[in-house]
Amino acid sequence: MTKRSLSLLVLAAGLLASAAGIALYSAVNFGLTAIAPQPRFATVSEEEAEVFGRRFEEAFAEGPDAAAALFDGEGLADRVFPSSSPWLTRLTFFISGGGEEVARSFVGGLSQGVGPRGAHQYRGAVEREGETHARFRILYVDGGAAFNDYRLGRRDDGEVRIVDVHTMELAGYLSDAQRTMAAWSDACEPVGIQRLGGYSRDDALMGCVQELIDDEQAEEALDVHGTLSEAARGDRLVARQAVHAAVMLDDADRYLAVLEEVAQRFPDVPLVHKFIYEERLTRGEWSAALDSLDVIVAQYPDPYWTAMRALVLLDGGDRDARATAERAVEADPSFYDGHVVLLQIALANGDLAAADDGLRALVSDFDADPEELATVSGFERLVDLPSYPGAAN
């Protein structure tokens, strides 16, 4: 498996319910269509979102159980399967753990992807569908970033809780993904047999694609995915399956071709542009990489992307790289990675005085380890700086 797939594959375990749970309630989900969830919570103000965002950031740092406790299981369940859904569908969903289990699985997978050295940081209140969301920036332990917008609601007791999550990874809500996948089969059995069980042809095939992805059979998954109807291929979650399979491919050209095909169908989905951006970087195609980055920034403006733009400019030999990195740090002085990028640019430009100032700031403000940084590609010249441990001053 290629390294580029790690964050996505780890997170996938938490974004979607367990295979056993999906199988249980998909078996009775015949004919289910998307139903608009019924609002049960009062709208949260930006001030309330600010308070809750800081609280949730602390809870996530404490551990998955503390973070999952700030979800409202019933509220999330109502968004997955509203009260107007078939009663047996709701019953089997609750038997499989309901909204509480979805929240635990989601937070558990996310916590694993972030790890002890990543970050899950509150970035402010945003509005989606007329409701307040708390936006979080996720920095994965193995590199890369994503964003989650947690939909908030105030209960009758005055407590603010999370009732859903709009994720950059899914390009949609967690509840919609759960409801969609509940209709899929859970095995690669003959379509004719599955249709006798109540599945549509596409539902049977999509379930098979997911099983092949789970088994890391990327080529086979893409082959089956290619037989889906046009209507099915127009679903964002189904498109994500193609991306999910593509990141496991060893053939870089085929990988990029799959991504670009999905991008043509869904030009505004950040996830696919994130992978295209990363692939263009590996090929040294700086302008094309920035084009993909622009699509992401349009939906998730953040100093992180400004810092990444600075690195692209640096690699492309653009003199604006340092000024771009400085804008990232000015926008968020507490952003560790922004300061690291500034240091990297100073080293690359041979500006050892600026690099030494940057290293001192990283050590004093962020407790950075110079010796560890010096092992990273691009930071080898740290050992030449006066502030490097053991250097002759």
HELIX and SHEET records of a PDB file:
HELIX    1   1 LYS A    3  SER A    5  5                                   3    
HELIX    2   2 LEU A    6  LEU A   15  1                                  10    
HELIX    3   3 ALA A   19  SER A   26  1                                   8    
HELIX    4   4 GLU A   46  GLU A   62  1                                  17    
HELIX    5   5 PRO A   64  ALA A   68  1                                   5    
HELIX    6   6 GLY A   73  VAL A   80  1                                   8    
HELIX    7   7 TRP A   87  ILE A   95  1                                   9    
HELIX    8   8 GLY A   98  VAL A  114  1                                  17    
HELIX    9   9 LEU A  174  ALA A  182  1                                   9    
HELIX   10  10 VAL A  191  LEU A  196  1                                   6    
HELIX   11  11 ARG A  201  ASP A  214  1                                  14    
HELIX   12  12 ALA A  218  HIS A  225  1                                   8    
HELIX   13  13 GLU A  230  ARG A  233  1                                   4    
HELIX   14  14 ARG A  236  ALA A  246  1                                  11    
HELIX   15  15 ALA A  252  ARG A  265  1                                  14    
HELIX   16  16 PRO A  270  THR A  282  1                                  13    
HELIX   17  17 TRP A  286  GLN A  299  1                                  14    
HELIX   18  18 PRO A  303  ASP A  315  1                                  13    
HELIX   19  19 ALA A  321  ALA A  331  1                                  11    
HELIX   20  20 TYR A  336  ALA A  348  1                                  13    
HELIX   21  21 LEU A  352  PHE A  366  1                                  15    
HELIX   22  22 PRO A  370  LEU A  373  1                                   4    
HELIX   23  23 GLU A  380  ASP A  384  5                                   5    
SHEET    1   A 5 ALA A 119  ARG A 128  0                                        
SHEET    2   A 5 GLU A 131  LEU A 139 -1                                        
SHEET    3   A 5 ALA A 145  ARG A 154 -1                                        
SHEET    4   A 5 VAL A 160  THR A 167 -1                                        
SHEET    5   A 5 GLY A 172  TYR A 173 -1                                        
END                                                                             
